[in-house]
Amino acid sequence: MEKRELDKYSFILGMITAFCEYVASGCKRMALSPPMQKDDYSMVVKEANQIIEKHGLVYYHEHNLDQPEDNRVEWIMIAASQETIQQYLALREKGFSPMDSLSPFMTC
């Protein structure tokens, strides 16, 4: 892995670890990884899922299909329960954007 990829890899996994700690402590109902390109997601998905599961949390991979293909980013949604993920998905099904769908879950 090149230094640049290693730096990006370390940054993404570091942020996921920090966000897992926020959710696991009860400060937030949901958090999300930094936005990633498809290749970034592929690079970190295995280790990210292990970190999330180690904290006793659940996750959802948001593809963000709302954007044109050349402008898409991907996130890993991190939540304390599958119910929270389902509530988020219900808002997405109603046509809310990813950011608007996250609003109810981001407050302490």
C-alpha positions in Angstrom: 0.0 0.0 0.0 1.4 3.4 -1.0 2.0 6.0 1.8 -0.9 8.1 0.5 -3.3 5.1 0.6 -2.0 4.2 4.0 -2.6 7.7 5.3 -6.2 7.7 3.9 -6.7 4.1 5.3 -5.5 5.2 8.7 -7.6 8.3 8.7 -10.8 6.6 7.7 -10.4 3.8 10.3 -9.4 6.3 13.0 -12.6 8.3 12.3 -14.7 5.1 12.4 -13.2 4.1 15.7 -13.9 7.6 17.2 -17.5 7.6 15.9 -18.0 4.1 17.3 -17.0 5.4 20.7 -19.5 8.2 20.4 -22.3 5.8 19.5 -21.3 3.2 22.0 -21.2 5.8 24.8 -24.8 6.9 24.0 -23.8 10.4 22.9 -25.3 9.9 19.5 -27.8 7.4 18.1 -26.0 7.2 14.8 -22.7 8.4 13.2 -21.2 8.0 9.8 -17.8 7.5 8.4 -16.1 10.1 6.4 -17.4 10.2 2.8 -15.4 7.7 0.7 -15.0 7.0 -3.0 -15.8 3.4 -4.0 -12.2 2.4 -3.9 -11.7 3.8 -0.4 -14.7 1.9 0.8 -13.3 -1.4 -0.7 -10.0 -0.7 1.0 -11.4 -0.3 4.5 -14.7 -2.3 4.6 -13.4 -5.4 6.3 -11.5 -3.7 9.1 -14.2 -1.1 9.5 -16.9 -3.8 10.1 -14.6 -5.5 12.6 -14.2 -2.2 14.6 -18.0 -1.6 14.5 -18.8 -5.1 15.6 -16.1 -5.0 18.4 -18.0 -2.0 19.8 -21.3 -4.0 19.8 -22.8 -1.8 17.1 -24.5 -2.3 13.7 -23.8 -0.7 10.4 -25.3 0.1 7.0 -23.5 0.9 3.8 -25.0 4.0 2.2 -24.3 4.1 -1.6 -25.8 7.6 -2.0 -27.4 6.9 -5.3 -29.0 10.3 -5.2 -25.9 11.8 -6.9 -24.7 11.3 -10.5 -22.3 8.4 -10.7 -19.2 10.5 -11.2 -20.0 12.5 -8.0 -21.1 9.7 -5.6 -19.6 9.1 -2.2 -20.2 6.2 0.1 -20.6 6.1 3.9 -20.8 3.5 6.6 -23.6 4.3 8.9 -22.9 3.3 12.5 -25.8 2.8 15.0 -26.4 1.2 18.4 -29.4 -0.8 17.0 -30.8 -2.2 13.8 -34.0 -0.3 14.7 -32.2 3.0 14.2 -30.9 1.9 10.8 -34.5 0.9 9.9 -35.8 4.4 10.9 -33.1 6.0 8.8 -34.0 3.8 5.8 -37.7 4.7 6.2 -36.8 8.4 5.8 -34.7 7.6 2.7 -37.6 5.6 1.2 -39.8 8.7 1.7 -37.3 10.7 -0.5 -35.3 12.4 2.1 -31.6 13.0 1.2 -29.0 11.2 3.3 -28.2 14.3 5.3 -31.8 15.1 6.0 -32.4 11.5 7.0 -29.6 11.7 9.5 -30.8 14.8 11.3 -33.1 13.0 13.8 -30.3 10.8 14.9 -27.4 13.2 15.3 -28.3 14.9 18.6 -27.2 13.9 22.0 
